[in-house]
Amino acid sequence: MPFRNPQPRYNQKIVRARSLAVKRFFLRLLRIVRQYTPPMATPRTTFTFVGERLWLDFVNSELSARNGDALYDFESLVQWLEAATILDLERAAGIRRRAVQQPAGAAASLIDARRVRASLRSLAERGVVSERIRMDALAEINRVLGRSAGTRRVDLKTDGTFGRSFVPVGDAFAGLVIPVVESAADALIAGELSRVRRCADVRCLRVFYDTTKNGRRRWCDMSTCGNRAKAARHREKVRTGDLPVSEESTLQT
């Protein structure tokens, strides 16, 4: 019987063990890197504030400059709250850190914010003519106000003016939309619903509070929807031949 050297089998076992150890090391290292690597920054969305009231601007966040939901993730919600001066840089940074630690809580907060926004849109568009919608919105406002604990204070803003703020205690996500629903509550108390309008452009979903003396504001923004309407009227006059000669010659020059 020929003699067999057991050394190669022994060497193979060592090689396998070392390979497995190296593999485990790199897997552990990868987990550590993923744990401590900050998430990629979400590109900042351009928000439009034409509602004249905070709660109406929040309703208008349903439509961004790119014709999509401006609150498409939790980071965009934080950015909107920053743009609306609800969150300062320090509180926003704390909320972002908490969102990394508690992603499920952040996701639930975004869903809840959209729920509040849907209720406030109904209030803005049909609340003045529907008691049921007013009562539903009132229940939603009280739900948000009732579940949140915290302190209210007056803060100095970066532009030198003062504003009220709400600092939640406990659940950091619970009080994010407190200022929004308080704004809607103020509108109900002050009886402002009769002055809330939807933009006259049928393609526009924005709503606003009419602050004009005669109460005849039609457009959310004259630089966008208002100019489109003027251009459409001009094209109609050109088509029907109703354009005055003086105006037509001016346009041609």
Backbone as CSV, one residue per row, in Angstrom:
resi,resn,N_x,N_y,N_z,CA_x,CA_y,CA_z,C_x,C_y,C_z
1,MET,0.850,-1.193,0.000,0.000,0.000,0.000,0.883,1.240,0.000
2,PRO,0.671,2.118,-0.951,1.542,3.288,-1.045,1.311,4.248,0.115
3,PHE,2.363,4.935,0.512,2.287,5.886,1.621,1.730,7.225,1.127
4,ARG,0.750,7.776,1.903,0.148,9.065,1.543,0.506,10.108,2.600
5,ASN,0.950,11.209,2.104,1.333,12.304,2.996,0.086,13.106,3.397
6,PRO,-0.270,13.130,4.696,-1.480,13.861,5.124,-1.297,15.372,5.122
7,GLN,-0.095,15.866,4.816,0.188,17.288,4.898,-0.678,18.141,3.976
8,PRO,-0.917,17.759,2.701,-1.757,18.602,1.817,-3.169,18.808,2.339
9,ARG,-3.788,17.730,2.878,-5.139,17.886,3.419,-5.131,18.851,4.601
10,TYR,-4.093,18.763,5.406,-3.975,19.654,6.551,-3.823,21.104,6.079
11,ASN,-3.034,21.310,5.033,-2.858,22.656,4.496,-4.157,23.201,3.916
12,GLN,-4.963,22.358,3.283,-6.233,22.796,2.722,-7.196,23.259,3.817
13,LYS,-7.187,22.545,4.941,-8.044,22.949,6.050,-7.636,24.326,6.581
14,ILE,-6.346,24.565,6.649,-5.860,25.860,7.134,-6.273,26.968,6.166
15,VAL,-6.129,26.696,4.867,-6.485,27.690,3.858,-7.980,28.022,3.930
16,ARG,-8.835,26.989,4.057,-10.274,27.224,4.157,-10.623,28.043,5.401
17,ALA,-10.002,27.700,6.506,-10.280,28.407,7.749,-9.874,29.868,7.646
18,ARG,-8.702,30.087,7.056,-8.250,31.474,6.903,-9.151,32.251,5.945
19,SER,-9.583,31.622,4.855,-10.472,32.288,3.901,-11.802,32.650,4.552
20,LEU,-12.332,31.727,5.353,-13.584,32.003,6.044,-13.425,33.147,7.036
21,ALA,-12.279,33.175,7.736,-12.037,34.245,8.698,-11.927,35.601,8.009
22,VAL,-11.246,35.620,6.866,-11.115,36.869,6.106,-12.476,37.341,5.604
23,LYS,-13.283,36.389,5.132,-14.621,36.730,4.635,-15.476,37.316,5.742
24,ARG,-15.425,36.699,6.920,-16.200,37.209,8.046,-15.729,38.593,8.462
25,PHE,-14.423,38.813,8.395,-13.870,40.110,8.768,-14.392,41.211,7.848
26,PHE,-14.365,40.954,6.548,-14.812,41.972,5.600,-16.323,42.198,5.677
27,LEU,-17.085,41.152,5.958,-18.525,41.332,6.141,-18.814,42.190,7.355
28,ARG,-18.066,41.947,8.428,-18.237,42.756,9.627,-17.833,44.205,9.364
29,LEU,-16.755,44.387,8.619,-16.300,45.734,8.288,-17.333,46.465,7.416
30,LEU,-17.954,45.732,6.479,-18.961,46.328,5.616,-20.171,46.784,6.418
31,ARG,-20.573,45.968,7.407,-21.701,46.351,8.247,-21.390,47.621,9.042
32,ILE,-20.164,47.723,9.524,-19.766,48.910,10.288,-19.773,50.153,9.404
33,VAL,-19.263,50.014,8.190,-19.231,51.148,7.265,-20.639,51.606,6.926
34,ARG,-21.530,50.656,6.668,-22.910,51.011,6.359,-23.597,51.676,7.539
35,GLN,-23.251,51.255,8.741,-23.880,51.793,9.932,-23.499,53.250,10.168
36,TYR,-22.263,53.603,9.899,-21.780,54.936,10.220,-21.664,55.857,9.011
37,THR,-22.006,55.368,7.832,-21.991,56.239,6.661,-23.297,57.009,6.602
38,PRO,-23.259,58.357,6.582,-24.508,59.141,6.540,-25.216,58.948,5.222
39,PRO,-26.544,59.017,5.204,-27.294,58.863,3.959,-26.983,59.996,2.997
40,MET,-27.156,59.720,1.710,-26.928,60.748,0.697,-27.958,61.862,0.841
41,ALA,-27.514,63.066,0.682,-28.401,64.212,0.847,-29.444,64.245,-0.273
42,THR,-30.688,64.519,0.130,-31.762,64.653,-0.842,-31.682,66.030,-1.485
43,PRO,-31.750,66.133,-2.814,-31.721,67.449,-3.451,-32.854,68.331,-2.928
44,ARG,-32.537,69.576,-2.668,-33.531,70.480,-2.104,-34.597,70.834,-3.133
45,THR,-35.843,70.774,-2.678,-36.977,71.095,-3.524,-37.281,72.587,-3.428
46,THR,-37.691,73.182,-4.536,-38.094,74.579,-4.533,-39.549,74.673,-4.101
47,PHE,-39.787,75.305,-2.969,-41.138,75.419,-2.429,-41.722,76.789,-2.763
48,THR,-43.036,76.821,-2.915,-43.744,78.057,-3.224,-44.655,78.418,-2.061
49,PHE,-44.540,79.647,-1.586,-45.362,80.119,-0.469,-46.193,81.304,-0.952
50,VAL,-47.399,80.997,-1.410,-48.310,82.025,-1.924,-49.660,81.971,-1.218
51,GLY,-49.801,81.133,-0.206,-51.106,80.918,0.413,-51.529,81.979,1.400
52,GLU,-50.594,82.825,1.854,-50.866,83.891,2.831,-51.166,83.354,4.223
53,ARG,-51.293,82.064,4.365,-51.488,81.409,5.650,-50.662,80.134,5.662
54,LEU,-50.091,79.797,6.824,-49.195,78.652,6.917,-49.891,77.357,6.517
55,TRP,-51.123,77.164,6.976,-51.813,75.899,6.688,-52.117,75.767,5.206
56,LEU,-52.362,76.888,4.520,-52.610,76.835,3.088,-51.316,76.576,2.315
57,ASP,-50.219,77.117,2.780,-48.926,76.802,2.158,-48.600,75.316,2.316
58,PHE,-48.989,74.750,3.458,-48.765,73.320,3.655,-49.622,72.499,2.691
59,VAL,-50.859,72.916,2.478,-51.714,72.260,1.487,-51.076,72.342,0.103
60,ASN,-50.491,73.483,-0.216,-49.872,73.678,-1.524,-48.598,72.874,-1.714
61,SER,-48.064,72.295,-0.647,-46.871,71.450,-0.793,-47.184,70.169,-1.561
62,GLU,-48.465,69.918,-1.788,-48.847,68.760,-2.586,-48.369,68.903,-4.029
63,LEU,-48.084,70.128,-4.433,-47.653,70.388,-5.802,-46.383,71.213,-5.755
64,SER,-45.262,70.620,-6.193,-43.993,71.335,-6.202,-43.804,72.029,-7.536
65,ALA,-42.648,72.687,-7.689,-42.344,73.389,-8.935,-42.231,72.422,-10.108
66,ARG,-41.982,71.149,-9.818,-41.860,70.150,-10.871,-43.136,69.329,-11.040
67,ASN,-44.254,69.869,-10.541,-45.558,69.219,-10.683,-45.596,67.837,-10.038
68,GLY,-44.988,67.708,-8.896,-45.034,66.471,-8.129,-45.187,66.794,-6.664
69,ASP,-45.422,65.778,-5.854,-45.576,65.976,-4.423,-44.256,66.460,-3.835
70,ALA,-44.269,67.642,-3.247,-43.050,68.188,-2.665,-42.615,67.400,-1.435
71,LEU,-43.537,66.714,-0.791,-43.209,65.916,0.396,-43.086,64.449,-0.015
72,TYR,-42.093,64.160,-0.853,-41.970,62.806,-1.380,-41.174,61.885,-0.458
73,ASP,-40.494,62.439,0.541,-39.838,61.620,1.555,-39.705,62.451,2.828
74,PHE,-39.191,61.839,3.893,-39.130,62.541,5.173,-38.178,63.720,5.104
75,GLU,-37.082,63.587,4.383,-36.132,64.683,4.268,-36.779,65.905,3.620
76,SER,-37.606,65.690,2.605,-38.282,66.819,1.968,-39.280,67.473,2.919
77,LEU,-39.886,66.690,3.817,-40.761,67.268,4.833,-39.959,68.184,5.755
78,VAL,-38.791,67.724,6.188,-37.939,68.554,7.045,-37.520,69.826,6.313
79,GLN,-37.191,69.700,5.032,-36.808,70.873,4.249,-37.959,71.868,4.151
80,TRP,-39.183,71.368,3.979,-40.325,72.281,3.925,-40.501,72.990,5.258
81,LEU,-40.372,72.258,6.348,-40.514,72.863,7.667,-39.434,73.914,7.900
82,GLU,-38.245,73.684,7.365,-37.182,74.692,7.444,-37.546,75.922,6.619
83,ALA,-38.003,75.698,5.376,-38.344,76.813,4.493,-39.491,77.647,5.067
84,ALA,-40.395,76.988,5.805,-41.523,77.689,6.417,-41.155,78.298,7.766
85,THR,-39.881,78.198,8.146,-39.342,78.713,9.415,-39.998,78.070,10.631
86,ILE,-40.498,76.858,10.467,-41.014,76.109,11.610,-39.868,75.464,12.377
87,LEU,-38.869,74.997,11.646,-37.678,74.402,12.248,-36.480,75.293,11.979
88,ASP,-35.683,75.548,13.015,-34.407,76.216,12.785,-33.344,75.167,12.475
89,LEU,-32.132,75.596,12.203,-31.086,74.675,11.781,-30.770,73.640,12.867
90,GLU,-30.773,74.079,14.117,-30.436,73.157,15.213,-31.484,72.068,15.369
91,ARG,-32.745,72.461,15.388,-33.809,71.465,15.543,-33.903,70.558,14.324
92,ALA,-33.686,71.107,13.141,-33.731,70.291,11.931,-32.622,69.246,11.948
93,ALA,-31.441,69.634,12.402,-30.342,68.675,12.489,-30.671,67.565,13.484
94,GLY,-31.298,67.922,14.605,-31.693,66.912,15.580,-32.744,65.961,15.035
95,ILE,-33.700,66.494,14.277,-34.734,65.648,13.676,-34.107,64.692,12.662
96,ARG,-33.148,65.167,11.900,-32.496,64.296,10.913,-31.722,63.171,11.599
97,ARG,-31.048,63.483,12.688,-30.331,62.428,13.431,-31.320,61.400,13.979
98,ARG,-32.446,61.868,14.502,-33.438,60.943,15.032,-34.034,60.088,13.920
99,ALA,-34.182,60.656,12.719,-34.730,59.889,11.598,-33.797,58.753,11.197
100,VAL,-32.479,58.971,11.304,-31.519,57.901,11.012,-31.623,56.798,12.059
101,GLN,-31.818,57.191,13.312,-31.912,56.222,14.398,-33.253,55.495,14.402
102,GLN,-34.324,56.190,13.982,-35.673,55.617,14.018,-36.346,55.811,12.651
103,PRO,-35.910,55.085,11.646,-36.488,55.268,10.305,-37.981,54.951,10.239
104,ALA,-38.436,53.987,11.032,-39.866,53.658,11.024,-40.691,54.820,11.569
105,GLY,-40.186,55.461,12.601,-40.888,56.618,13.153,-40.942,57.770,12.170
106,ALA,-39.846,57.989,11.434,-39.827,59.054,10.434,-40.817,58.768,9.311
107,ALA,-40.861,57.513,8.856,-41.803,57.143,7.787,-43.248,57.329,8.244
108,ALA,-43.534,56.939,9.492,-44.893,57.113,10.023,-45.249,58.592,10.139
109,SER,-44.266,59.408,10.482,-44.504,60.844,10.594,-44.841,61.456,9.236
110,LEU,-44.168,61.001,8.190,-44.462,61.492,6.842,-45.875,61.109,6.413
111,ILE,-46.262,59.871,6.680,-47.613,59.418,6.339,-48.654,60.254,7.079
112,ASP,-48.390,60.529,8.344,-49.337,61.311,9.137,-49.424,62.745,8.627
113,ALA,-48.295,63.317,8.226,-48.300,64.681,7.691,-49.136,64.754,6.417
114,ARG,-49.030,63.740,5.573,-49.842,63.725,4.347,-51.320,63.556,4.683
115,ARG,-51.620,62.804,5.717,-53.021,62.654,6.139,-53.582,63.993,6.590
116,VAL,-52.818,64.719,7.389,-53.242,66.042,7.834,-53.437,66.967,6.633
117,ARG,-52.518,66.915,5.693,-52.605,67.785,4.516,-53.858,67.501,3.694
118,ALA,-54.203,66.229,3.533,-55.411,65.875,2.779,-56.666,66.436,3.455
119,SER,-56.714,66.360,4.774,-57.861,66.889,5.499,-57.942,68.407,5.357
120,LEU,-56.793,69.076,5.417,-56.775,70.533,5.297,-57.102,70.984,3.872
121,ARG,-56.764,70.181,2.877,-57.148,70.539,1.504,-58.673,70.517,1.366
122,SER,-59.293,69.499,1.913,-60.757,69.458,1.866,-61.354,70.668,2.565
123,LEU,-60.756,71.054,3.693,-61.242,72.226,4.422,-61.079,73.489,3.585
124,ALA,-59.945,73.615,2.893,-59.691,74.812,2.095,-60.626,74.906,0.898
125,GLU,-60.900,73.788,0.249,-61.666,73.814,-0.990,-63.172,73.777,-0.776
126,ARG,-63.634,73.068,0.261,-65.085,72.894,0.425,-65.575,73.131,1.847
127,GLY,-64.676,73.546,2.719,-65.071,73.727,4.109,-66.103,74.801,4.333
128,VAL,-66.092,75.839,3.501,-67.024,76.947,3.693,-68.459,76.548,3.374
129,VAL,-68.655,75.501,2.577,-70.014,75.099,2.187,-70.438,73.766,2.802
130,SER,-69.550,73.099,3.514,-69.863,71.768,4.038,-69.535,71.696,5.528
131,GLU,-70.565,71.535,6.333,-70.345,71.397,7.774,-69.637,70.088,8.093
132,ARG,-69.936,69.036,7.333,-69.286,67.743,7.584,-67.780,67.843,7.397
133,ILE,-67.352,68.551,6.357,-65.920,68.706,6.119,-65.286,69.540,7.230
134,ARG,-65.977,70.559,7.688,-65.450,71.363,8.793,-65.303,70.525,10.048
135,MET,-66.275,69.670,10.336,-66.207,68.834,11.524,-65.099,67.777,11.398
136,ASP,-64.951,67.228,10.199,-63.879,66.251,9.986,-62.506,66.903,10.173
137,ALA,-62.349,68.108,9.635,-61.080,68.817,9.796,-60.838,69.185,11.254
138,LEU,-61.900,69.569,11.946,-61.774,69.895,13.366,-61.316,68.680,14.164
139,ALA,-61.870,67.520,13.850,-61.457,66.294,14.536,-59.990,65.979,14.254
140,GLU,-59.556,66.207,13.025,-58.158,65.954,12.676,-57.234,66.937,13.387
141,ILE,-57.630,68.188,13.449,-56.828,69.188,14.156,-56.691,68.824,15.626
142,ASN,-57.808,68.455,16.264,-57.762,68.096,17.681,-57.000,66.804,17.917
143,ARG,-57.035,65.885,16.942,-56.247,64.649,17.075,-54.765,64.969,17.160
144,VAL,-54.294,65.843,16.285,-52.871,66.194,16.279,-52.506,66.992,17.521
145,LEU,-53.348,67.949,17.890,-53.055,68.759,19.068,-53.092,67.930,20.346
146,GLY,-53.983,66.953,20.399,-54.157,66.184,21.621,-53.102,65.142,21.883
147,ARG,-52.441,64.675,20.841,-51.469,63.592,21.042,-50.069,64.111,21.336
148,SER,-49.843,65.408,21.222,-48.494,65.960,21.319,-48.316,66.698,22.629
149,ALA,-47.187,66.427,23.249,-46.818,67.129,24.474,-45.555,67.932,24.206
150,GLY,-45.515,69.129,24.753,-44.339,69.962,24.532,-44.543,71.340,25.111
151,THR,-43.655,72.237,24.749,-43.709,73.606,25.232,-43.806,74.557,24.050
152,ARG,-44.544,75.626,24.259,-44.654,76.684,23.264,-43.840,77.880,23.723
153,ARG,-43.173,78.512,22.777,-42.344,79.655,23.131,-42.270,80.614,21.952
154,VAL,-41.737,81.789,22.215,-41.527,82.791,21.186,-40.038,82.869,20.899
155,ASP,-39.674,82.737,19.627,-38.269,82.734,19.220,-37.969,83.930,18.343
156,LEU,-36.723,84.362,18.380,-36.239,85.413,17.491,-35.776,84.774,16.195
157,LYS,-36.336,85.200,15.057,-35.983,84.632,13.762,-34.728,85.289,13.220
158,THR,-34.202,84.690,12.169,-32.962,85.194,11.570,-33.141,86.576,10.942
159,ASP,-34.379,86.915,10.550,-34.606,88.221,9.932,-34.921,89.312,10.954
160,GLY,-34.805,88.964,12.250,-35.028,89.945,13.295,-36.444,90.010,13.812
161,THR,-37.364,89.277,13.212,-38.749,89.259,13.672,-38.942,88.135,14.689
162,PHE,-40.119,88.103,15.297,-40.430,87.097,16.306,-41.521,86.163,15.793
163,GLY,-41.506,84.939,16.295,-42.520,83.967,15.898,-42.698,82.910,16.971
164,ARG,-43.904,82.345,17.015,-44.180,81.274,17.968,-43.622,79.952,17.458
165,SER,-43.199,79.116,18.376,-42.695,77.788,18.006,-43.167,76.780,19.040
166,PHE,-43.149,75.520,18.624,-43.552,74.422,19.498,-42.397,73.437,19.589
167,VAL,-41.960,73.148,20.796,-40.861,72.212,21.020,-41.440,70.961,21.666
168,PRO,-41.524,69.845,20.936,-42.140,68.642,21.496,-41.276,68.010,22.576
169,VAL,-41.924,67.353,23.500,-41.256,66.603,24.552,-41.581,65.131,24.355
170,GLY,-40.570,64.289,24.349,-40.783,62.860,24.135,-40.589,62.513,22.679
171,ASP,-41.670,62.188,21.993,-41.609,61.812,20.589,-41.251,63.034,19.752
172,ALA,-40.059,63.015,19.144,-39.598,64.173,18.380,-40.418,64.394,17.122
173,PHE,-41.037,63.345,16.603,-41.790,63.466,15.353,-43.225,63.951,15.573
174,ALA,-43.733,63.794,16.798,-45.157,64.030,17.047,-45.558,65.485,16.825
175,GLY,-44.676,66.417,17.118,-45.065,67.817,17.073,-44.651,68.572,15.836
176,LEU,-44.222,67.866,14.793,-43.682,68.563,13.618,-44.722,69.447,12.938
177,VAL,-45.961,68.988,12.838,-46.984,69.763,12.124,-47.905,70.525,13.071
178,ILE,-47.510,70.638,14.343,-48.308,71.396,15.299,-48.543,72.838,14.820
179,PRO,-47.528,73.586,14.393,-47.788,74.951,13.926,-48.744,75.005,12.735
180,VAL,-48.721,73.983,11.892,-49.603,73.951,10.726,-51.062,73.834,11.167
181,VAL,-51.352,72.881,12.040,-52.739,72.699,12.475,-53.196,73.855,13.363
182,GLU,-52.278,74.489,14.080,-52.655,75.677,14.850,-53.055,76.819,13.914
183,SER,-52.380,76.927,12.784,-52.747,77.927,11.789,-54.146,77.662,11.236
184,ALA,-54.441,76.388,10.972,-55.784,76.036,10.502,-56.823,76.308,11.586
185,ALA,-56.473,76.028,12.841,-57.396,76.301,13.944,-57.680,77.800,14.043
186,ASP,-56.654,78.623,13.852,-56.852,80.081,13.876,-57.802,80.519,12.763
187,ALA,-57.695,79.863,11.602,-58.588,80.208,10.488,-60.038,79.885,10.828
188,LEU,-60.265,78.750,11.483,-61.624,78.400,11.890,-62.163,79.380,12.919
189,ILE,-61.336,79.732,13.890,-61.769,80.630,14.956,-62.070,82.023,14.409
190,ALA,-61.235,82.481,13.474,-61.394,83.830,12.919,-62.424,83.886,11.797
191,GLY,-62.966,82.749,11.388,-63.955,82.729,10.322,-63.389,83.118,8.972
192,GLU,-62.211,82.627,8.640,-61.523,83.031,7.409,-61.861,82.169,6.196
193,LEU,-62.632,81.110,6.363,-62.852,80.177,5.258,-63.531,80.843,4.064
194,SER,-64.342,81.853,4.309,-65.046,82.508,3.203,-64.091,83.255,2.283
195,ARG,-62.872,83.495,2.749,-61.874,84.192,1.945,-60.820,83.247,1.364
196,VAL,-60.974,81.976,1.585,-60.024,81.002,1.040,-60.452,80.662,-0.379
197,ARG,-59.530,80.742,-1.308,-59.817,80.515,-2.719,-58.905,79.424,-3.274
198,ARG,-59.395,78.806,-4.347,-58.529,77.972,-5.165,-58.193,78.752,-6.425
199,CYS,-56.975,78.594,-6.918,-56.540,79.329,-8.098,-57.524,79.120,-9.248
200,ALA,-57.789,80.197,-9.992,-58.761,80.134,-11.087,-58.271,79.319,-12.266
201,ASP,-56.970,79.046,-12.323,-56.441,78.182,-13.376,-56.832,76.742,-13.046
202,VAL,-57.608,76.112,-13.921,-58.109,74.762,-13.640,-56.979,73.751,-13.539
203,ARG,-55.802,74.089,-14.072,-54.667,73.165,-14.004,-53.878,73.316,-12.712
204,CYS,-54.208,74.320,-11.930,-53.450,74.618,-10.711,-54.239,74.169,-9.488
205,LEU,-53.551,73.538,-8.557,-54.185,73.027,-7.337,-53.963,73.927,-6.131
206,ARG,-53.279,75.038,-6.310,-52.923,75.864,-5.166,-54.141,76.608,-4.612
207,VAL,-54.092,76.819,-3.315,-55.131,77.570,-2.614,-54.463,78.748,-1.911
208,PHE,-55.266,79.756,-1.574,-54.707,80.944,-0.942,-55.792,81.670,-0.163
209,TYR,-55.361,82.532,0.723,-56.278,83.400,1.466,-56.290,84.761,0.794
210,ASP,-57.457,85.209,0.388,-57.612,86.454,-0.351,-57.544,87.633,0.618
211,THR,-56.464,88.401,0.522,-56.271,89.550,1.409,-56.639,90.868,0.744
212,THR,-57.133,90.821,-0.512,-57.486,92.062,-1.198,-58.733,92.681,-0.582
213,LYS,-58.856,94.000,-0.730,-59.994,94.710,-0.140,-61.317,94.296,-0.784
214,ASN,-61.294,94.121,-2.106,-62.546,93.781,-2.795,-62.824,92.286,-2.836
215,GLY,-61.875,91.476,-2.364,-62.092,90.033,-2.320,-62.199,89.392,-3.688
216,ARG,-61.477,89.918,-4.684,-61.587,89.402,-6.044,-60.283,88.823,-6.579
217,ARG,-59.398,88.472,-5.712,-58.163,87.823,-6.182,-58.498,86.473,-6.795
218,ARG,-57.938,86.191,-7.973,-58.265,84.957,-8.696,-57.082,84.007,-8.813
219,TRP,-55.877,84.541,-8.837,-54.718,83.712,-9.153,-53.843,83.524,-7.919
220,CYS,-53.256,82.346,-7.829,-52.335,82.089,-6.714,-51.097,82.971,-6.839
221,ASP,-50.680,83.205,-8.097,-49.475,83.998,-8.344,-49.594,84.629,-9.729
222,MET,-49.499,85.945,-9.804,-49.632,86.625,-11.094,-48.464,86.310,-12.026
223,SER,-47.294,85.989,-11.471,-46.135,85.723,-12.327,-46.218,84.374,-13.027
224,THR,-47.117,83.504,-12.582,-47.254,82.194,-13.222,-48.650,82.029,-13.801
225,CYS,-49.590,81.688,-12.975,-50.952,81.437,-13.455,-51.590,82.690,-14.027
226,GLY,-51.355,83.848,-13.401,-51.926,85.082,-13.912,-51.405,85.427,-15.301
227,ASN,-50.110,85.281,-15.518,-49.534,85.569,-16.831,-50.002,84.580,-17.889
228,ARG,-50.173,83.323,-17.497,-50.688,82.344,-18.460,-52.102,82.707,-18.904
229,ALA,-52.907,83.181,-17.971,-54.272,83.569,-18.320,-54.275,84.782,-19.249
230,LYS,-53.410,85.758,-18.977,-53.319,86.932,-19.841,-52.874,86.536,-21.242
231,ALA,-51.890,85.633,-21.321,-51.419,85.183,-22.626,-52.505,84.430,-23.378
232,ALA,-53.303,83.634,-22.656,-54.387,82.891,-23.301,-55.455,83.842,-23.835
233,ARG,-55.779,84.901,-23.067,-56.756,85.877,-23.544,-56.239,86.606,-24.780
234,HIS,-54.955,86.912,-24.785,-54.373,87.589,-25.950,-54.437,86.701,-27.187
235,ARG,-54.107,85.426,-27.025,-54.170,84.520,-28.176,-55.594,84.397,-28.705
236,GLU,-56.577,84.410,-27.810,-57.971,84.308,-28.227,-58.388,85.563,-29.004
237,LYS,-57.911,86.727,-28.564,-58.231,87.962,-29.282,-57.608,87.957,-30.677
238,VAL,-56.380,87.462,-30.770,-55.727,87.388,-32.070,-56.483,86.434,-32.992
239,ARG,-56.943,85.326,-32.447,-57.637,84.330,-33.258,-58.967,84.853,-33.780
240,THR,-59.679,85.597,-32.944,-61.006,86.072,-33.332,-60.963,87.447,-34.022
241,GLY,-59.770,88.049,-34.055,-59.645,89.354,-34.698,-60.122,90.497,-33.856
242,ASP,-60.234,90.302,-32.538,-60.712,91.362,-31.653,-59.586,92.211,-31.083
243,LEU,-58.341,91.975,-31.512,-57.221,92.721,-30.976,-57.220,94.128,-31.565
244,PRO,-57.197,95.191,-30.750,-57.176,96.565,-31.271,-55.970,96.798,-32.162
245,VAL,-56.155,97.706,-33.163,-55.081,97.956,-34.131,-53.839,98.499,-33.446
246,SER,-54.014,99.428,-32.508,-52.871,100.026,-31.822,-52.096,98.975,-31.047
247,GLU,-52.793,98.070,-30.359,-52.126,97.027,-29.571,-51.442,96.033,-30.473
248,GLU,-52.078,95.713,-31.639,-51.501,94.735,-32.554,-50.206,95.267,-33.164
249,SER,-50.223,96.576,-33.552,-49.017,97.148,-34.122,-47.906,97.232,-33.103
250,THR,-48.275,97.482,-31.855,-47.255,97.528,-30.796,-46.623,96.170,-30.602
251,LEU,-47.434,95.119,-30.642,-46.902,93.768,-30.465,-46.013,93.361,-31.626
252,GLN,-46.346,93.831,-32.846,-45.538,93.445,-34.003,-44.188,94.119,-33.986
253,THR,-44.120,95.316,-33.442,-42.851,96.011,-33.374,-42.009,95.478,-32.245
